[in-house]
């Protein structure tokens, strides 16, 4: 599914050729917020340069946000590893500064929730860090509740904010 908000902006499923551009966005935004690989954030993910392949797995999806034909954001959803089978995880939501405040993260998250519901997931989990205050406010508005500790085995040891939403 593609969501068009104007002729220069769209959300679409990731393609294999997008891998280096999505990885570049994630690295840029992570550096902007000081989210370094040595602390276990997404930039340490060994699959960062092969997200198309990762999100081609069953019950997984990743969407990129294009602005004037250039990838400037994205986000995905996948089953939460090492957890109950009805829990998915909202993953790798990163947006370049020129996208923020336009409602794209909201739209992409809603699209991810619809995808998850269609595949039988009942709950959605996420991890983030306290320094990402705008993201946390967004997640709270989307209905995520703070929980006491991590679920699954994500490997993000420095993501101290854990949240869960009933789909």
Buried (B, 14 or more C-beta within 10 A) or exposed (E): EEBEEEEEBBBBBBEEEBBEBBBEBBBEBBEEEEBEEEBBBBBBBEEBBBBBEBBBEEBBBBBBBBBEEEBBBBBBBBBBEEBEEBBBBBBBBBBBEEBBEBEBBEBBBEBBBEBBEEBEBEBBBBBBBEEBEEBBEBBEEBBBEEEEEBBBEBEBEEBEBBBBBEB
